[in-house]
């Protein structure tokens, strides 16, 4: 019986050690679980913050794309308007050149047809100085109009080129 008591005592001791080991393991697992739950809360918080930032970025990009598209559309309209202005100015310049060309009876290029214009008004020495002033004024006016027209066309071309450059930069962005 003592032998069976010793066997039972040994068995009880083994079971107590196993129970103690299991309890320690349970405590360790609960600590690990608590640590993992804390990390999971931090991860969820970080994920939520990252999702919020992503949503804000997507919204900002959508707004910027909309603004970009609107700017691009306005630029296209502006380019078309400037092209139309250029066409109008070019046509006006052609009409002015046609009016002032030698074939129409007026002055063509500066200096061309000056004698003809002087002859139309009269180049006699009997004519007064006012006639020669009229000829000079008419020549200066035609030359001045041509120069102004050319300057206008050049300004329009510069304006169109600047707008096209801006549009190219804007569309690259």
Backbone as CSV, one residue per row, in Angstrom:
resi,resn,N_x,N_y,N_z,CA_x,CA_y,CA_z,C_x,C_y,C_z
1,UNK,0.769,-1.158,0.000,0.000,0.000,0.000,0.850,1.280,0.000
2,UNK,1.913,1.146,0.636,2.825,2.259,0.657,3.349,2.519,-0.753
3,UNK,3.480,1.421,-1.408,3.948,1.529,-2.775,2.893,2.203,-3.624
4,UNK,1.704,1.894,-3.383,0.661,2.523,-4.162,0.489,3.967,-3.727
5,UNK,0.758,4.255,-2.433,0.708,5.643,-1.970,1.854,6.440,-2.582
6,UNK,2.998,5.802,-2.645,4.138,6.486,-3.251,3.862,6.748,-4.738
7,UNK,3.261,5.795,-5.370,2.912,5.954,-6.790,1.871,7.032,-6.979
8,UNK,0.899,7.064,-6.046,-0.124,8.105,-6.141,0.463,9.469,-5.790
9,UNK,1.348,9.510,-4.819,1.988,10.770,-4.450,2.817,11.306,-5.619
10,UNK,3.523,10.421,-6.230,4.342,10.811,-7.372,3.432,11.322,-8.500
11,UNK,2.369,10.581,-8.691,1.423,10.970,-9.754,0.800,12.333,-9.442
12,UNK,0.464,12.553,-8.167,-0.124,13.834,-7.745,0.899,14.954,-7.948
13,UNK,2.151,14.693,-7.607,3.209,15.681,-7.780,3.390,16.016,-9.274
14,UNK,3.368,15.003,-10.095,3.503,15.202,-11.539,2.340,16.033,-12.070
15,UNK,1.145,15.698,-11.586,-0.038,16.444,-12.034,0.001,17.887,-11.540
16,UNK,0.495,18.107,-10.286,0.624,19.463,-9.769,1.625,20.257,-10.604
17,UNK,2.736,19.627,-10.957,3.744,20.296,-11.791,3.165,20.612,-13.175
18,UNK,2.431,19.680,-13.735,1.814,19.886,-15.055,0.791,21.009,-14.984
19,UNK,0.002,21.008,-13.889,-0.992,22.055,-13.702,-0.321,23.415,-13.553
20,UNK,0.744,23.460,-12.754,1.484,24.707,-12.560,2.076,25.181,-13.892
21,UNK,2.630,24.256,-14.658,3.199,24.585,-15.965,2.112,25.100,-16.908
22,UNK,0.958,24.464,-16.874,-0.148,24.896,-17.743,-0.652,26.272,-17.315
23,UNK,-0.727,26.515,-15.989,-1.161,27.817,-15.506,-0.180,28.913,-15.931
24,UNK,1.134,28.611,-15.836,2.153,29.566,-16.288,2.003,29.828,-17.784
25,UNK,1.752,28.764,-18.517,1.564,28.893,-19.975,0.327,29.747,-20.276
26,UNK,-0.752,29.543,-19.507,-1.985,30.335,-19.685,-1.702,31.801,-19.392
27,UNK,-0.971,32.079,-18.305,-0.619,33.468,-17.954,0.213,34.079,-19.087
28,UNK,1.192,33.321,-19.580,2.039,33.820,-20.677,1.199,34.071,-21.933
29,UNK,0.290,33.159,-22.247,-0.573,33.331,-23.424,-1.485,34.547,-23.256
30,UNK,-2.000,34.758,-22.024,-2.838,35.937,-21.786,-2.033,37.222,-21.958
31,UNK,-0.773,37.232,-21.488,0.099,38.402,-21.687,0.363,38.624,-23.180
32,UNK,0.692,37.546,-23.878,0.923,37.642,-25.324,-0.332,38.133,-26.038
33,UNK,-1.484,37.603,-25.618,-2.758,38.006,-26.226,-3.016,39.495,-25.981
34,UNK,-2.734,39.950,-24.764,-2.916,41.362,-24.435,-1.998,42.234,-25.293
35,UNK,-0.743,41.808,-25.445,0.215,42.536,-26.277,-0.268,42.571,-27.728
36,UNK,-0.724,41.439,-28.233,-1.209,41.373,-29.618,-2.457,42.230,-29.812
37,UNK,-3.356,42.240,-28.818,-4.539,43.086,-28.923,-4.156,44.562,-28.969
38,UNK,-3.161,44.955,-28.163,-2.665,46.340,-28.190,-2.080,46.689,-29.552
39,UNK,-1.275,45.780,-30.098,-0.690,45.999,-31.431,-1.781,46.070,-32.492
40,UNK,-2.826,45.229,-32.322,-3.919,45.231,-33.289,-4.681,46.569,-33.233
41,UNK,-4.883,47.098,-32.011,-5.558,48.395,-31.884,-4.725,49.500,-32.551
42,UNK,-3.418,49.447,-32.319,-2.520,50.437,-32.944,-2.577,50.296,-34.457
43,UNK,-2.551,49.050,-34.950,-2.616,48.808,-36.407,-3.936,49.298,-36.983
44,UNK,-5.027,49.046,-36.280,-6.334,49.503,-36.757,-6.396,51.022,-36.771
45,UNK,-5.830,51.641,-35.747,-5.803,53.100,-35.695,-4.960,53.664,-36.846
46,UNK,-3.789,53.057,-37.061,-2.908,53.477,-38.156,-3.596,53.258,-39.501
47,UNK,-4.255,52.123,-39.646,-4.983,51.833,-40.882,-6.084,52.869,-41.105
48,UNK,-6.821,53.201,-40.050,-7.879,54.208,-40.169,-7.314,55.560,-40.574
49,UNK,-6.205,55.951,-39.961,-5.565,57.231,-40.295,-5.058,57.218,-41.738
50,UNK,-4.448,56.105,-42.125,-3.955,55.979,-43.503,-5.117,56.011,-44.493
51,UNK,-6.213,55.368,-44.179,-7.394,55.365,-45.045,-7.966,56.777,-45.167
52,UNK,-7.993,57.511,-44.039,-8.496,58.887,-44.057,-7.612,59.757,-44.951
53,UNK,-6.276,59.613,-44.796,-5.352,60.388,-45.625,-5.496,60.029,-47.096
54,UNK,-5.680,58.735,-47.372,-5.876,58.292,-48.750,-7.153,58.907,-49.330
55,UNK,-8.226,58.881,-48.549,-9.488,59.462,-49.010,-9.337,60.959,-49.279
56,UNK,-8.630,61.671,-48.386,-8.400,63.105,-48.584,-7.572,63.353,-49.840
57,UNK,-6.556,62.515,-50.052,-5.698,62.668,-51.228,-6.484,62.398,-52.506
58,UNK,-7.303,61.363,-52.495,-8.120,61.047,-53.676,-9.087,62.202,-53.955
59,UNK,-9.689,62.742,-52.914,-10.617,63.857,-53.087,-9.887,65.091,-53.625
60,UNK,-8.694,65.381,-53.054,-7.916,66.524,-53.519,-7.498,66.342,-54.985
61,UNK,-7.083,65.126,-55.336,-6.697,64.852,-56.723,-7.883,64.992,-57.670
62,UNK,-9.059,64.573,-57.223,-10.253,64.718,-58.059,-10.559,66.198,-58.282
63,UNK,-10.434,66.992,-57.227,-10.679,68.433,-57.356,-9.642,69.056,-58.282
64,UNK,-8.365,68.694,-58.097,-7.306,69.242,-58.938,-7.478,68.815,-60.394
65,UNK,-7.914,67.583,-60.614,-8.152,67.137,-61.993,-9.288,67.926,-62.602
66,UNK,-10.324,68.159,-61.827,-11.448,68.942,-62.313,-10.998,70.363,-62.653
67,UNK,-10.202,70.963,-61.761,-9.684,72.303,-62.029,-8.777,72.299,-63.251
68,UNK,-7.952,71.263,-63.379,-7.066,71.148,-64.539,-7.873,71.054,-65.831
69,UNK,-8.909,70.209,-65.808,-9.750,70.069,-66.996,-10.435,71.383,-67.338
70,UNK,-10.908,72.082,-66.305,-11.566,73.373,-66.529,-10.576,74.380,-67.102
71,UNK,-9.357,74.415,-66.545,-8.327,75.311,-67.046,-7.961,74.957,-68.484
72,UNK,-7.878,73.666,-68.754,-7.558,73.219,-70.114,-8.653,73.654,-71.088
73,UNK,-9.920,73.490,-70.686,-11.033,73.910,-71.541,-10.995,75.419,-71.778
74,UNK,-10.762,76.182,-70.689,-10.681,77.638,-70.841,-9.522,78.024,-71.740
75,UNK,-8.403,77.302,-71.603,-7.239,77.583,-72.442,-7.552,77.295,-73.907
76,UNK,-8.252,76.204,-74.152,-8.637,75.880,-75.532,-9.525,76.971,-76.112
77,UNK,-10.475,77.444,-75.312,-11.368,78.520,-75.767,-10.551,79.779,-76.034
78,UNK,-9.615,80.081,-75.132,-8.769,81.266,-75.294,-7.897,81.135,-76.540
79,UNK,-7.369,79.941,-76.769,-6.542,79.727,-77.970,-7.384,79.928,-79.228
80,UNK,-8.576,79.386,-79.228,-9.455,79.566,-80.390,-9.785,81.045,-80.604
81,UNK,-10.040,81.755,-79.489,-10.337,83.183,-79.587,-9.131,83.933,-80.153
82,UNK,-7.935,83.592,-79.659,-6.728,84.254,-80.147,-6.446,83.899,-81.607
83,UNK,-6.707,82.661,-81.977,-6.530,82.283,-83.391,-7.491,83.073,-84.280
84,UNK,-8.717,83.211,-83.796,-9.701,83.994,-84.561,-9.256,85.446,-84.671
85,UNK,-8.730,85.992,-83.566,-8.226,87.364,-83.617,-7.080,87.481,-84.605
86,UNK,-6.205,86.478,-84.594,-5.092,86.484,-85.530,-5.594,86.414,-86.972
87,UNK,-6.561,85.549,-87.218,-7.123,85.456,-88.564,-7.763,86.783,-88.973
88,UNK,-8.507,87.386,-88.031,-9.137,88.673,-88.323,-8.093,89.748,-88.606
89,UNK,-7.041,89.786,-87.776,-5.989,90.783,-87.970,-5.244,90.538,-89.278
90,UNK,-4.995,89.264,-89.580,-4.320,88.937,-90.839,-5.187,89.347,-92.028
91,UNK,-6.476,89.058,-91.934,-7.395,89.449,-93.011,-7.453,90.962,-93.144
92,UNK,-7.492,91.650,-92.010,-7.510,93.119,-92.042,-6.231,93.651,-92.674
93,UNK,-5.109,93.023,-92.331,-3.836,93.432,-92.916,-3.837,93.188,-94.420
94,UNK,-4.370,92.047,-94.861,-4.448,91.764,-96.306,-5.321,92.803,-97.008
95,UNK,-6.446,93.136,-96.373,-7.331,94.132,-96.977,-6.614,95.470,-97.064
96,UNK,-5.931,95.850,-95.987,-5.205,97.133,-96.004,-4.101,97.117,-97.059
97,UNK,-3.399,95.990,-97.155,-2.352,95.907,-98.163,-2.955,95.944,-99.564
98,UNK,-4.111,95.300,-99.730,-4.760,95.325,-101.044,-5.195,96.745,-101.382
99,UNK,-5.681,97.474,-100.377,-6.110,98.853,-100.607,-4.928,99.738,-100.936
100,UNK,-3.800,99.487,-100.263,-2.640,100.359,-100.455,-1.644,99.813,-101.464
101,UNK,-1.972,98.725,-102.163,-1.036,98.151,-103.132,-0.985,99.010,-104.380
102,UNK,0.115,98.932,-105.149,0.276,99.742,-106.365,-0.806,99.460,-107.398
103,UNK,-1.378,98.262,-107.439,-2.375,97.940,-108.446,-3.689,98.659,-108.171
104,UNK,-3.922,99.094,-106.931,-5.171,99.775,-106.632,-5.067,101.271,-106.870
105,UNK,-3.885,101.720,-107.231,-3.729,103.138,-107.525,-3.193,103.915,-106.347
106,UNK,-2.956,103.277,-105.229,-2.389,103.969,-104.078,-0.974,103.494,-103.856
107,UNK,-0.483,103.728,-102.689,0.897,103.428,-102.383,1.014,101.987,-101.913
108,UNK,2.044,101.244,-102.367,2.290,99.870,-101.947,3.227,99.868,-100.770
109,UNK,4.437,99.442,-101.022,5.437,99.434,-99.968,5.901,100.872,-99.741
110,UNK,6.466,101.143,-98.556,6.946,102.499,-98.331,7.946,102.886,-99.406
111,UNK,7.690,104.004,-100.001,8.578,104.498,-101.043,8.105,104.136,-102.431
112,UNK,7.327,103.035,-102.597,6.831,102.645,-103.908,5.629,103.492,-104.267
113,UNK,5.594,103.945,-105.461,4.439,104.674,-105.938,4.361,106.098,-105.394
114,UNK,5.423,106.563,-104.742,5.389,107.913,-104.190,5.241,108.945,-105.306
115,UNK,5.935,108.683,-106.406,5.859,109.622,-107.521,4.432,109.669,-108.068
116,UNK,3.776,108.483,-108.147,2.418,108.422,-108.673,1.476,109.217,-107.787
117,UNK,1.634,109.056,-106.456,0.792,109.796,-105.529,1.053,111.281,-105.651
118,UNK,2.330,111.649,-105.778,2.649,113.072,-105.948,2.035,113.582,-107.239
119,UNK,2.056,112.748,-108.274,1.479,113.147,-109.552,-0.021,113.304,-109.450
120,UNK,-0.692,112.466,-108.643,-2.138,112.574,-108.479,-2.512,113.894,-107.832
121,UNK,-1.700,114.303,-106.880,-2.023,115.544,-106.174,-1.478,116.727,-106.935
122,UNK,-0.369,116.526,-107.618,0.214,117.613,-108.402,1.571,117.938,-107.872
123,UNK,2.546,117.877,-108.745,3.912,118.132,-108.333,4.449,119.387,-108.979
124,UNK,3.609,120.247,-109.521,4.069,121.467,-110.168,4.663,122.412,-109.136
125,UNK,5.603,123.179,-109.607,6.180,124.177,-108.721,5.173,125.277,-108.456
126,UNK,4.110,125.339,-109.295,3.075,126.347,-109.108,2.171,126.012,-107.916
127,UNK,2.137,124.716,-107.543,1.276,124.299,-106.427,1.849,124.827,-105.126
128,UNK,1.007,124.974,-104.161,1.449,125.523,-102.869,2.158,124.459,-102.052
129,UNK,2.772,124.889,-100.983,3.454,123.966,-100.063,2.462,123.045,-99.379
130,UNK,1.212,123.437,-99.308,0.221,122.584,-98.659,0.026,121.301,-99.446
131,UNK,0.146,121.356,-100.773,0.034,120.133,-101.572,1.157,119.153,-101.252
132,UNK,2.366,119.646,-101.118,3.471,118.743,-100.806,3.320,118.207,-99.381
133,UNK,2.754,119.008,-98.487,2.488,118.520,-97.131,1.435,117.417,-97.169
134,UNK,0.438,117.574,-98.012,-0.606,116.549,-98.140,0.005,115.240,-98.631
135,UNK,0.898,115.332,-99.631,1.557,114.142,-100.163,2.380,113.471,-99.072
136,UNK,3.163,114.246,-98.347,3.998,113.680,-97.273,3.118,113.048,-96.195
137,UNK,2.031,113.714,-95.846,1.124,113.182,-94.822,0.482,111.879,-95.285
138,UNK,0.082,111.843,-96.568,-0.549,110.635,-97.087,0.437,109.479,-97.115
139,UNK,1.669,109.755,-97.551,2.705,108.725,-97.552,3.003,108.250,-96.134
140,UNK,3.120,109.166,-95.214,3.422,108.818,-93.824,2.263,108.028,-93.211
141,UNK,1.029,108.422,-93.544,-0.132,107.733,-92.988,-0.192,106.295,-93.485
142,UNK,0.004,106.096,-94.799,-0.022,104.740,-95.339,1.084,103.875,-94.742
143,UNK,2.277,104.437,-94.662,3.400,103.716,-94.084,3.147,103.451,-92.598
144,UNK,2.620,104.444,-91.923,2.334,104.294,-90.496,1.251,103.247,-90.258
145,UNK,0.208,103.251,-91.084,-0.854,102.242,-90.947,-0.305,100.834,-91.151
146,UNK,0.540,100.674,-92.143,1.125,99.372,-92.419,1.977,98.919,-91.234
147,UNK,2.774,99.832,-90.705,3.613,99.477,-89.558,2.760,99.125,-88.340
148,UNK,1.698,99.877,-88.104,0.818,99.572,-86.976,0.156,98.209,-87.173
149,UNK,-0.264,97.925,-88.397,-0.889,96.632,-88.668,0.087,95.485,-88.431
150,UNK,1.316,95.672,-88.894,2.319,94.639,-88.676,2.615,94.466,-87.192
151,UNK,2.683,95.566,-86.462,2.906,95.479,-85.020,1.750,94.763,-84.345
152,UNK,0.521,95.044,-84.771,-0.655,94.402,-84.198,-0.608,92.890,-84.437
153,UNK,-0.285,92.500,-85.660,-0.199,91.068,-85.974,0.915,90.419,-85.150
154,UNK,2.061,91.087,-85.037,3.163,90.526,-84.238,2.774,90.397,-82.766
155,UNK,2.082,91.403,-82.233,1.625,91.320,-80.838,0.645,90.163,-80.650
156,UNK,-0.273,90.003,-81.598,-1.215,88.892,-81.503,-0.493,87.549,-81.577
157,UNK,0.484,87.445,-82.459,1.253,86.200,-82.563,2.012,85.923,-81.264
158,UNK,2.634,86.965,-80.701,3.337,86.791,-79.426,2.376,86.344,-78.343
159,UNK,1.179,86.953,-78.306,0.167,86.603,-77.301,-0.267,85.146,-77.473
160,UNK,-0.493,84.729,-78.708,-0.907,83.347,-78.972,0.206,82.386,-78.575
161,UNK,1.441,82.715,-78.929,2.561,81.841,-78.563,2.707,81.731,-77.051
162,UNK,2.519,82.834,-76.341,2.606,82.800,-74.877,1.498,81.919,-74.312
163,UNK,0.281,82.076,-74.825,-0.840,81.264,-74.332,-0.626,79.788,-74.653
164,UNK,-0.095,79.500,-75.848,0.178,78.111,-76.206,1.243,77.522,-75.292
165,UNK,2.243,78.332,-74.939,3.274,77.883,-74.008,2.679,77.578,-72.638
166,UNK,1.792,78.459,-72.166,1.138,78.220,-70.871,0.301,76.970,-70.939
167,UNK,-0.435,76.794,-72.028,-1.277,75.608,-72.167,-0.434,74.348,-72.165
168,UNK,0.716,74.389,-72.865,1.595,73.221,-72.895,2.093,72.887,-71.500
169,UNK,2.459,73.910,-70.744,2.935,73.691,-69.369,1.803,73.128,-68.521
170,UNK,0.603,73.709,-68.643,-0.542,73.271,-67.843,-0.948,71.849,-68.168
171,UNK,-0.875,71.479,-69.442,-1.295,70.127,-69.796,-0.259,69.105,-69.362
172,UNK,1.013,69.522,-69.223,2.040,68.599,-68.742,1.833,68.297,-67.265
173,UNK,1.319,69.288,-66.538,1.116,69.093,-65.106,-0.030,68.158,-64.922
